[in-house]
């Protein structure tokens, strides 16, 4: 049976994906195809390339997103995704989808024509940078004639991309919407930001039913998208929630021990 794996966006909360992957490995649950958005696309690419969960954690812990050397100049954003290329190249030395051991689909949003693009062949790193380019924080990424930002704008939980081809679909959603106080909604920008988050969440939640196994660590809601700390805690939340869900569904899982 073909097993598909869906990895949502979520910024640094995407480190929970790594914990889920470790739990899946321990259980012998191995994906045959992966679709990911934003942080989920990055983790999915690393896993598909053969990196260990320890190596993935090493990457995120050393990233230092808000280092002054990453700031954008003359581009519409605070940070320039191009400045992260070499950091990715260190872990993905062959910059092409063909180098991956597991097929991968990566989503990104073309803000010129308003369409979702699904990348699955050709150069790998720039689509990953585009998929993770959170609007307003990162400048858009140029790929061909397109100008791309975070895939989560149009599809933060791309379960629809693998449902038809996967006999068993595992979904991991690490972007829960936390409840806020009225005092936190201080201006029109805060209102707009909140509405966009709620819209994205509702669109994702509607696709939960496409999954045969869903890992949804609700406790992640207290962690910020760009909080560069408590990374081991975030990893552990993903790991423990995955262990729990795998144990509860063990009799239905298509398990095979990794070699």
N, C-alpha and C positions, 0 to 999 in steps of 0.2 A: 504494500500500500504506500502511495506517495504521501509524504508528510510535508506540509507547508508551514512556514513560520512568518508571522507578521509582527513587526517591531515598530511601535509608534514613535512619534516625536516626543520631546519633553526636556530638551536641554540637558543639564547635568543629571536630571532624574533618569536619563537614559542609561546611566551606569547600572541601574536596576536590571536592565536587559542582560548585562554581563552575569549578574547573579543568577538570573533565570537560565541562561545558557549553561552555567556550571551545574545547576540542578538537573537540567535535561541530560547533560553528559553522564552524570552519575546514575541516572535512571536508564540510560541506553536509548533515549529518545532523540533521534538524529534527523534534522530537517533535510529534505531533498531539494527544496527551493525556498528562497527568502525574499520577502518584499519589505522595504523599510522606508521610513520618512525621517529626515532630519537626524537627530542622534541615533534613531533606530537604523537609518541607512548606514551610518558610520560603523556602528557595532556589527550590523549585518555584513558589511564588506570585510571587516577585520576577521570575523568568524569564518566567512566563506573563503578567505585567503589562507586559512589554516593557523591563524594566531591563537595562542592559548588565552584563557581568561585572565591569567596573570599579566600577560603582555598587553592586553586591552586596558586593564586597570592602570598599568604603568603609563600608557599613552595619555589617558585622561588626567592622571595626577600631575603629569609634567606639562600640560598644555598651556597654562597661564594665559587664558584668553585676553584678559584686560591689560596685558603688558603694553607699555607705551609704544613698543616697536610694532604693534599690530594695528595701530590707529590708522584710519583712512585719511588720505589727503586728496582733495579734489574729486571725491566720490560721494554719492548720497548715502552716507552711513557713518557710524562712529568707528567701526572696525573694518579692515580690508580682508576679505576671505583669501585673497591671493597670498597674503603674508603667512598663511598656514600651510601652503603647498608643501614646503620642504619637510615640515613635521609629519605630514601624511606620507610623504614619499619614503621616509625612514622606515615606516611599517608596511608600506605597500610599494616595494621597489619596482615592480612591474606595473606601470600605470595603464592597465587595460582590463576590461571585464573578462577577457579571455583567460586571464591568469587565475581566476577564481576557481576553487574546487567545487563550489555549489552555485548554481544559477542565482542571480540576484537582480531584483528590480528596484530602482531608486526613483522616487518622485521628486519633482521640483516644479515650481510655478513660474511660468513665463509671464511677467507683468506687462509685456508689450501687447500680447494678443489675448491675455486672460485665460490661457489654457494650461492644463496640467500636462507635464511631459513625463513620460516614463522612460528612464534610461536603463538599458540592459546590454549594450554592446559599445565597443569603442573605448576611448579614454575614460578612466574611472574616477580619478581624484576630483576633477572639476565638477562633475555631477554631484559628488558627495559634498563639496563645499557649497554648491548651490542649494542642495536639499536642506542644508543646515543654516542657511543665511537668514536668520530671524529678521524680519523687516523692521527697519528703524534702528537696529543695532548693527547689523552687518550690511555693507554695501551689496547690491546685486552682483551676480556673477555672469560674465559674458561667455556664452557658449554658442558658436556659430552666429546666427542672426538673432538669437534669443538673449534675453536679459532676465536672469532667474533669481528667485528668492525661495525661501523655505517651502518645501512641499506640503507642509502642514496647513498652509493657507487654504488649499483646496482639497487635500486628502491626508489627514494626519494619522489615519489608521487604515492602510490600504488592503484590507481583507478581501475586497472585491477583485484585486489583481491576481489572487491565487486560488480563490474558492473553486473555480471550475476544474482546475487541473489537480487539486489536492484531494486525495481520499480522506485525509485527516488534517485539519487545520488548527494550528496553535496560534493564538493571538496574545500579544503582550502589550498592555496599555499602561503607560507610566506617566500620564499627564492628567491626573484628576484635578477637578476644579474645586478649590477650597471655598468655604463660606467666608464672606467678608463682612466687616462692620460698616454701617452707614457712614461713619466718620472717615472711612478710607476712600469713599467716593467724593473727592473734593472738588472736581472740576469736570468740564466736558470731555477732556482727554481721558480721564479715569473712567468715565461712563462708557466711552467708545471702546476702550481697552477691555472693560469687563464684558460688554456685549459681544465682542469678537471672540473672547475666550469661551463664553457660554455657547455661542453658535458652533464653534469648532468642536466642543465637547459633545453637544447633542448629535452632530453629524457622525461622530465617531461611535457613540453609544448605540446608535441605530444599527451599526454593523457588528456589534458584539455577537448577535445571533448567528452570524455566518461561521463562527468558530466552534470547533468541537471541544476545545480546551481553551479557557480564557484565564490568563494570569493578570490580575488587576490589583496591585498593591496600593490600597486606598490610603495607607499611612503616608504615602509620598506627598500628599497635599500640603504638608507643612514645610516642604522644601522648595526653595525658589528655583526657577528655571536656570538662573546663572549664578547660583551660590557655589563658590569654589571651596567648599569644605564639607565635612561629614560624608565624604565619598564612600568610605567603608561602610557606614551605616546604610546608605542608599543601596549599595551592593547587597548587603545582608537582607534588606527588606525584600528585594527581588528574589533572592535565593530562598528565603524562608516561605514566601508566598507560593513560589513555584513548587517547592517540596510538598507543601500542603495540597495544592491542587493536583499534582501528579499522583500523590498517594490516594486521594479520593477517587481518582479516575483510572487507577492502575489497571483494572481488568479490561478497560476499553482502549488502552494505548497500544500503538503499533511499535513495540519496543524491539530494538536490536542492539546488541553490545557493540561499541566502537572497537575497531581494530587499530 
